[in-house]
Amino acid sequence: MTAVTTVPSEAAALAGSAPARLELPPLRLGRHTITTPVVLAPMAGITNTAFRRLCREFGGGLYVAEMVTSRALVERHPESLRIIAHDEDEKVRSVQLYGVDPVTVGRAVRMIVEEDRADHIDLNFGCPVPKVTKRGGGSALPWKTDLFTSIVTTAVREAERGGIPLTIKMRKGIDEDHLTYLDAGRIARDAGVAAVALHGRTCAQFYSGTADWDAIARLREALPDIPVLGNGDIWSAEDAIRMVRHTGVDGVVVGRGCQGRPWLFGDLQAAFEGRADRIQPNLGEVAAAFYRHAELLVDYFEDEDKALRDIRKHVAWYFKGYTVGGESRARLAQVPSLAVLRELLDELDPSAPYPGAGAEGPRGRAGSPKRPALPHRWLESRSMNDEQTQDIAAAELDVSGG
């Protein structure tokens, strides 16, 4: 991969002191040590082996595979097995599971352990998608403390059989009147999880508004004995530094901020290592990364047509803020082959400079606040009733979230 342009960083000035003074310890997960405490959050259709490899070429961190449902994994669905596959050079094979039934989650973890399919497992309790939450899954689940406790306890027990560290990722709660993150954090800590990650939004917020870093700070204070990671509104190295200083977290989780910007991990690594540089690629370097991504997708899908259909959704993310006209963007979004892609990219001005803030910030549609879709009478009690226990298994669908 061609190196991209590095320039002097403003991170130190914005943060108030040099990044090196953050003194973040390595993130220790079982026998593995993540020297750069940055985690790639699972994103459906994004964090496959192709994108993870591209990110690794720019910097260090922990790269988590796309989320897979426990039921689909236990039933050995081919696509689920593809999702949890890793490249041979991935030092820490990390997978994220979604599930609502303790028995099924336990079976999925046991399968991963016994078949040596991962070195780290994360449980997703952050999905805000209505088709998940209306059945009690995702970010709705921690409200039911008995169900949450059972799932986490079972998963930790099964993971420990193989010495595999298990972590959780969650949101603040269902809405501002029904917060769950402090209770859930303590339950997870007591169950023996290796770390807890908090996205500073509620289910009701979806991806709208601003992430609540104060809530992340409160969780960090409440759990002084295990690593706590912060997630939400990290679009640059400066943002990561500000979050760490504001919250005291042990590391950061990056999701939407890296879409179309795989070099963000190199940015963050430089900041945490105290290097005074930033990766700010010109248009030619962005085009090279985009083409490399497409090549890796061809290897991943083993099908050029499918890979080129997949890369189309990345066009707006990669070229956000750059001087690429509407006609060129439209043609890139319909590219039929690698050969045509190469021709289209060669037509761009490679010397066009990095557009600054125009290339950063939110990616894609953030959505708007909405009333969470929940099971009947879900909020009346923090415990499951018989009807809810019978119905919740329907939540374990082949779905994705974050």
C-alpha positions in Angstrom: 0.0 0.0 0.0 1.4 3.4 -1.0 2.0 5.6 2.1 -0.2 8.6 2.4 0.7 12.1 3.2 1.5 13.0 6.8 1.5 16.6 8.0 2.2 18.3 11.4 -0.7 17.7 13.8 -2.8 20.1 15.6 -3.9 17.4 18.1 -1.5 18.5 20.8 -2.6 22.1 20.7 -6.3 21.2 20.7 -5.9 18.7 23.5 -3.9 21.2 25.6 -0.7 19.1 25.7 1.3 16.6 23.8 -0.5 13.3 23.0 2.3 11.3 24.6 1.1 12.6 28.0 -2.1 10.6 27.7 0.0 7.6 28.9 -2.7 5.1 27.9 -1.7 1.6 28.9 -1.9 -1.3 26.3 -5.3 -3.0 26.2 -4.8 -6.5 27.5 -7.2 -9.2 26.4 -6.2 -12.6 27.8 -2.8 -13.5 26.4 -3.0 -10.8 23.8 -1.9 -7.2 24.2 -3.3 -4.4 22.0 -0.5 -1.8 22.0 -2.7 0.8 20.3 -6.0 1.0 22.3 -8.2 1.6 19.3 -11.0 -0.8 18.4 -12.8 -1.1 15.0 -16.5 -1.5 15.7 -18.4 -4.1 13.7 -20.4 -2.7 10.9 -22.7 -4.8 8.7 -21.3 -5.1 5.2 -18.3 -3.0 6.1 -15.9 -4.7 8.5 -15.2 -7.8 6.4 -11.7 -9.2 6.0 -11.1 -6.9 3.0 -11.7 -3.7 5.0 -9.9 -5.0 8.1 -6.8 -5.7 6.1 -6.9 -2.3 4.5 -7.2 -0.7 8.0 -4.3 -2.8 9.3 -2.1 -1.5 6.5 -2.4 2.0 7.9 -2.2 1.4 11.7 -2.6 -0.8 14.7 -5.5 -1.7 16.9 -8.1 -4.4 17.5 -10.2 -5.1 14.4 -13.5 -6.8 15.1 -15.4 -8.8 12.5 -19.0 -8.1 11.4 -21.6 -9.1 13.9 -23.0 -12.6 13.6 -26.1 -13.9 15.3 -25.7 -16.8 17.7 -28.4 -18.9 16.2 -27.1 -18.6 12.7 -23.6 -19.5 13.8 -24.8 -22.5 15.8 -26.8 -23.6 12.7 -23.6 -23.2 10.7 -25.1 -20.9 8.1 -22.4 -20.5 5.4 -22.6 -16.7 5.4 -22.1 -16.6 9.2 -19.1 -18.8 9.0 -17.7 -16.5 6.3 -18.3 -13.5 8.6 -16.2 -14.9 11.4 -13.4 -16.0 9.1 -10.0 -14.2 9.5 -6.9 -13.6 7.5 -3.9 -15.7 8.5 -2.0 -12.5 9.6 -4.7 -11.2 11.9 -2.9 -11.4 15.2 -6.1 -11.2 17.3 -9.1 -12.9 15.7 -12.0 -11.0 17.1 -15.7 -11.7 16.5 -18.9 -10.1 17.8 -22.0 -12.1 18.7 -25.6 -11.0 18.9 -28.1 -13.1 20.8 -31.1 -13.1 23.2 -31.2 -16.6 24.4 -28.6 -17.6 27.0 -28.5 -21.2 25.8 -28.0 -20.3 22.2 -25.4 -17.7 23.0 -23.6 -20.2 25.2 -23.6 -22.8 22.4 -22.2 -20.3 20.0 -19.4 -19.3 22.3 -18.6 -22.9 23.0 -18.5 -23.6 19.3 -16.0 -20.7 18.8 -13.9 -22.0 21.6 -13.9 -25.7 20.7 -13.2 -25.0 17.0 -10.5 -22.4 17.8 -12.3 -19.7 15.6 -11.4 -16.6 17.7 -9.0 -15.1 20.2 -11.6 -12.5 21.5 -15.4 -12.4 21.6 -17.6 -9.4 22.0 -21.3 -9.3 22.8 -23.5 -6.7 21.1 -26.1 -4.9 23.3 -26.1 -1.7 21.3 -28.2 -2.4 18.2 -31.0 0.3 17.9 -32.7 -1.2 14.8 -36.5 -1.5 15.4 -36.7 -5.0 14.0 -34.3 -6.1 16.8 -35.5 -3.9 19.7 -39.2 -4.7 19.1 -38.4 -8.2 20.1 -36.3 -7.2 23.1 -32.9 -7.5 21.5 -30.0 -5.1 21.0 -30.1 -2.0 23.1 -33.5 -2.9 24.6 -32.1 -6.1 26.2 -30.1 -4.7 29.2 -33.3 -3.2 30.6 -34.2 -6.8 31.6 -31.4 -7.4 34.1 -32.2 -11.1 34.7 -31.9 -11.9 31.0 -28.8 -9.7 30.5 -27.2 -11.3 33.6 -27.9 -14.8 32.3 -26.5 -14.1 28.8 -23.3 -12.5 30.0 -22.7 -15.0 32.7 -23.2 -17.9 30.4 -21.0 -16.5 27.7 -18.2 -15.7 30.1 -18.3 -19.2 31.5 -18.1 -20.8 28.1 -15.3 -18.4 26.9 -13.2 -19.1 30.0 -13.1 -22.8 29.1 -10.7 -21.8 26.3 -9.1 -18.9 28.0 -10.7 -16.5 25.6 -11.5 -12.9 26.9 -15.1 -11.8 26.4 -16.2 -8.1 26.3 -19.5 -6.3 25.8 -20.6 -3.2 23.8 -23.7 -1.3 24.8 -25.6 2.0 24.7 -26.7 4.2 27.5 -30.1 2.7 27.6 -33.5 2.8 25.9 -34.0 6.5 26.4 -33.1 9.2 28.9 -35.8 8.0 31.2 -34.7 4.3 31.0 -31.0 4.3 31.3 -29.2 0.9 31.8 -25.5 1.4 31.3 -24.4 1.7 34.9 -26.3 -1.4 36.1 -25.3 -3.3 33.0 -21.6 -2.3 33.4 -21.6 -3.6 37.0 -23.3 -6.8 36.1 -20.9 -7.5 33.3 -17.9 -6.6 35.5 -19.1 -9.0 38.2 -19.7 -11.7 35.6 -16.0 -11.5 34.6 -15.9 -9.6 31.3 -12.5 -8.4 30.2 -13.7 -4.9 29.2 -16.9 -2.8 28.6 -17.5 -0.4 25.7 -20.1 2.3 25.8 -21.6 4.1 22.9 -22.7 7.4 24.4 -26.2 7.4 22.9 -29.5 5.9 23.8 -31.6 3.5 21.6 -34.0 6.4 21.0 -31.3 8.6 19.6 -30.3 6.0 16.9 -27.2 7.9 15.5 -28.6 11.4 15.8 -27.5 14.2 18.0 -24.2 14.2 20.0 -22.7 11.3 21.9 -22.8 11.8 25.7 -19.2 11.6 26.8 -20.2 12.6 30.3 -22.0 9.2 30.6 -18.9 7.5 29.4 -16.9 9.3 32.1 -19.5 8.2 34.8 -19.1 4.5 33.7 -15.3 4.8 33.8 -15.7 6.1 37.4 -18.1 3.4 38.3 -15.9 0.6 37.0 -12.3 1.4 38.1 -11.2 -2.2 38.1 -11.7 -3.2 34.4 -11.0 -1.4 31.1 -13.7 0.9 29.8 -13.8 2.0 26.2 -15.6 5.0 24.7 -17.6 5.1 21.5 -19.3 7.9 19.7 -18.4 10.9 17.6 -14.7 10.0 17.0 -14.0 11.4 13.6 -10.3 12.3 14.0 -7.2 11.9 16.2 -8.2 15.2 17.9 -11.6 13.7 18.8 -10.0 10.6 20.3 -7.6 12.7 22.4 -10.5 14.8 23.6 -12.6 11.8 24.6 -9.8 10.2 26.5 -9.1 13.5 28.4 -12.7 14.1 29.1 -13.7 10.6 30.2 -10.5 8.9 31.4 -11.3 5.8 29.2 -8.7 3.2 28.5 -9.2 3.3 24.7 -11.7 4.2 22.0 -14.0 2.4 19.7 -14.4 3.7 16.1 -17.4 2.9 13.9 -18.8 5.3 11.3 -15.8 7.6 11.5 -13.6 5.2 9.6 -16.0 4.6 6.7 -14.1 5.6 3.6 -11.1 6.5 5.8 -9.1 3.4 6.7 -6.1 5.6 7.4 -8.0 7.0 10.5 -6.3 4.1 12.5 -2.9 5.4 11.5 -4.0 8.8 12.6 -5.1 7.5 16.0 -1.9 5.4 16.4 0.2 8.5 15.8 -1.8 10.5 18.4 -1.6 7.8 21.1 2.2 7.3 20.4 2.8 11.0 20.7 3.9 11.5 17.1 3.3 15.0 15.8 1.9 14.0 12.4 -1.5 13.5 10.7 -2.5 11.4 7.7 -4.1 13.8 5.3 -4.2 12.1 1.9 -4.5 14.0 -1.4 -7.0 12.8 -4.0 -4.5 10.5 -5.7 -3.8 8.7 -2.4 -7.5 8.4 -1.7 -8.0 6.9 -5.2 -5.2 4.4 -4.5 -6.8 3.3 -1.2 -10.2 3.0 -2.9 -8.7 0.8 -5.7 -6.9 -1.3 -3.1 -10.2 -1.8 -1.2 -11.9 -3.0 -4.4 -9.1 -5.5 -5.1 -9.4 -6.9 -1.6 -13.1 -7.2 -2.0 -12.6 -9.3 -5.1 -10.4 -11.6 -3.1 -13.0 -11.7 -0.3 -16.0 -12.4 -2.4 -14.1 -14.5 -5.0 -16.4 -12.7 -7.5 -15.4 -9.5 -9.3 -19.0 -8.5 -10.1 -20.1 -8.9 -6.5 -17.1 -7.0 -5.2 -17.6 -4.1 -7.6 -21.3 -3.9 -6.6 -20.2 -3.7 -3.0 -17.5 -1.0 -3.4 -20.1 1.3 -4.9 -21.6 2.1 -1.5 -18.1 3.4 -0.4 -17.8 6.1 -3.0 -19.5 8.9 -1.1 -17.5 8.1 2.1 -14.1 8.0 0.4 -14.5 11.1 -1.7 -16.4 13.2 0.9 -15.2 16.8 0.6 -12.8 16.2 -2.3 -13.1 17.9 -5.7 -14.8 15.1 -7.5 -17.7 16.1 -9.7 -21.2 14.7 -9.7 -20.7 12.9 -13.0 -17.5 11.2 -11.8 -19.2 10.1 -8.6 -22.1 8.7 -10.5 -19.8 6.7 -12.8 -17.8 5.4 -9.8 -21.1 4.4 -8.2 -21.9 2.2 -11.2 -18.5 0.8 -11.9 -18.7 -2.7 -13.5 -15.1 -4.0 -13.3 -11.6 -3.3 -11.9 -10.4 -2.3 -15.3 -13.1 0.4 -15.6 -12.5 1.5 -12.0 -8.8 2.0 -12.8 -9.7 4.2 -15.8 -12.2 6.3 -13.8 -9.8 6.9 -11.0 -7.0 7.8 -13.4 -9.2 10.7 -14.6 -9.2 12.4 -11.2 -6.7 15.1 -10.3 -4.2 13.2 -8.1 -2.7 16.5 -6.7 -6.1 17.8 -5.3 -5.3 18.5 -1.7 -6.9 17.1 1.5 -10.0 19.2 2.1 -9.6 19.5 5.8 -12.8 19.3 7.9 -14.8 18.7 4.7 -13.4 15.2 4.6 -14.1 14.5 8.3 -17.2 14.4 10.4 -20.3 12.1 10.3 -20.6 9.6 7.5 -23.8 8.6 5.9 -27.3 9.2 7.4 -27.5 9.6 11.1 -31.2 9.3 11.2 -33.4 11.1 13.7 -34.6 10.4 17.2 -37.5 8.0 17.3 -39.6 6.2 19.8 -38.0 2.8 20.4 -39.9 -0.2 19.2 -40.2 -2.5 22.2 -42.2 -5.7 23.1 -45.5 -5.3 24.8 -45.3 -3.9 28.4 -41.4 -4.2 28.2 -40.8 -1.1 30.4 -43.2 -2.1 33.2 -40.5 -4.3 35.0 -36.8 -4.9 34.9 -37.5 -8.6 34.9 -38.9 -10.9 32.2 -42.4 -12.2 32.4 -43.6 -15.6 31.0 -45.0 -14.0 27.8 -41.8 -12.1 27.1 -39.7 -15.2 27.8 -41.6 -17.1 25.2 -41.5 -14.3 22.6 -38.0 -13.0 22.8 -36.4 -15.9 20.9 -37.9 -14.3 17.8 -35.4 -11.5 18.2 -32.5 -13.7 17.3 -32.6 -13.0 13.6 -29.9 -12.8 11.1 -29.6 -9.0 11.6 -26.9 -6.4 12.2 -26.6 -3.5 14.5 -24.1 -1.2 16.3 
